[in-house]
Amino acid sequence: MKKRQTQIWGSHLKYQPDEQNVLFCAGRDVQELPMADELLLPYDIWTNRAHCIMLQRQGLIPTEILNKILAGLRQLEKLVEADNFSLDPGKEDVHINVEAFVTENQGAEAGGRMHIGRSRNDQSACDMRLYLRSVGLNLFNSVKNLATALLAQAEENTESVMPGFTHYQPAMVTTWGHWLCAYVQGLCRDLERLAFALAQINRNPLGAAAAFGTSWSIDRQLTTELLAFEKIDTNTLDCIVSRWENEAQLAYAATMLMNHFSIVAQDLIFLSHPYSGLLQIDDNYVTGSSIMPQKKNPDFAEVIKSKASLAQGFLSSLLGIQKGGLSGYNRDTQVSKYLIMDLVRECEATPIILQGVFESLTINTDKMKKQCESGFMNSVDIADHLARTLDLPFRECFHLLARAVKLSEPETKITTAALGKTLAEFGHPTEIAEGLAEFHDPRKLINQRQHQGSPSPKQIRLQIEELSERLNSLSFPLVDLQKNILDAQENCQNYGV
């Protein structure tokens, strides 16, 4: 059955636009924002389970009380999963809402013991670290998937010659494969930053209480295991003071990532413009106009650029929140929750959208090659050849080619006559100009660049191999982490069942 068109534009498109892309471009214009603490509900339930299991194991609450608490948490979890539970603003936050639910359903004797040995300060810090770890892992995986898709496309385009640009002007010949590998090399650094942020986040603050510990005989190592944290964040005061820092670490990694994506976005706008036509964005990822029926707009790319700027603003705010604050809990840090959640909400779909764009992209290789044969993009290669052949300083050959370019105009590539005349003017043998033809073949030009990292097909294949290995090595530790998280969640959910 044909899908009903909901937007006013797109009647001229071959395919209906991708729904996620339409929402991505529409943004908050038509989408409601959830309560911040609503996003923390699954993590608060997990934190409560781990803490109360620990209390029972330490002999601080009896088994029958633990069973009641766990039954109440299971009941709440089912309601949350079915979208049948709403936070009561009168109860102030997620922590009191959860405690109140258990109290109302399992009795005050059970619910009233859940808060033994902790404060909302360490509870909030713990919930947020679980949230940050989850969204950080999701972002890592989607970036890794994008990078893998880019490498697959690079492998198909090791010989797809195209113009390279500086100042938006034709510069030298490169390949689309080389261009894609550049993206992936940058994304590998982003993945390193995300992995570093996750390593810093993945430490247990639970047990810090208000910031100064507790007289109850708690076992922080046990809650560390039950929550799949790597280790304990030992000093209780720092656990609370550093709450903004974990948000800022992830925000920094995400902001650097979005800056890279903004470059990719501008490349796609420029290279797919009808006046260049080197790439063509699939109909699934364009948007239209309310007045001009012919329009195919790369809105997703423009939105990505604005989201990169938005991310920088969120990061700047996060960096300023705790500046000059007294050690201990300060309510200032509550805002860090909103800032990081807004940043994640605005940016998390970007690598998924870009993967769809690249996997459906049309690469106009014939037009790319044709563009390489104009704009004097072989000038540097000819200058290098003359410097080697005539044993001349490169700067002299640079000026020689500049003169040859001038004499060749209005042609768009250096002519044999112009080069010969220039060589004669500079007092060099003119017969060298007769070998100019091979420098007009862009594929031969890139094959002359055989050093590591160059755009030659051989070197691109080596880069793809190296980058693939790098992606795998970055991913291995996080695969283990994800398994540990799933195991820990299951252990907590099934405890006492």
HELIX and SHEET records of a PDB file:
HELIX    1   1 GLU A   19  ALA A   26  1                                   8    
HELIX    2   2 GLY A   27  ASP A   29  5                                   3    
HELIX    3   3 ALA A   36  ARG A   57  1                                  22    
HELIX    4   4 THR A   63  GLU A   81  1                                  19    
HELIX    5   5 PRO A   89  LYS A   91  5                                   3    
HELIX    6   6 VAL A   94  GLN A  106  1                                  13    
HELIX    7   7 ALA A  108  GLY A  111  1                                   4    
HELIX    8   8 ARG A  120  GLU A  155  1                                  36    
HELIX    9   9 TRP A  176  ILE A  201  1                                  26    
HELIX   10  10 ARG A  220  LEU A  226  1                                   7    
HELIX   11  11 THR A  236  VAL A  241  1                                   6    
HELIX   12  12 ARG A  243  SER A  272  1                                  30    
HELIX   13  13 ASP A  283  TYR A  285  5                                   3    
HELIX   14  14 ASP A  299  ILE A  321  1                                  23    
HELIX   15  15 ARG A  331  THR A  333  5                                   3    
HELIX   16  16 GLN A  334  CYS A  347  1                                  14    
HELIX   17  17 THR A  350  GLU A  359  1                                  10    
HELIX   18  18 THR A  365  CYS A  372  1                                   8    
HELIX   19  19 SER A  379  THR A  389  1                                  11    
HELIX   20  20 PHE A  394  SER A  408  1                                  15    
HELIX   21  21 THR A  416  GLU A  425  1                                  10    
HELIX   22  22 THR A  430  HIS A  440  5                                  11    
HELIX   23  23 PRO A  442  ASN A  447  1                                   6    
HELIX   24  24 PRO A  457  ASN A  494  1                                  38    
SHEET    1   A 2 VAL A 161  THR A 166  0                                        
SHEET    2   A 2 GLN A 169  THR A 175 -1                                        
SHEET    1   B 2 ARG A 203  ASN A 204  0                                        
SHEET    2   B 2 LYS A 231  ILE A 232  1                                        
SHEET    1   C 2 LEU A 279  GLN A 280  0                                        
SHEET    2   C 2 THR A 362  ILE A 363 -1                                        
END                                                                             
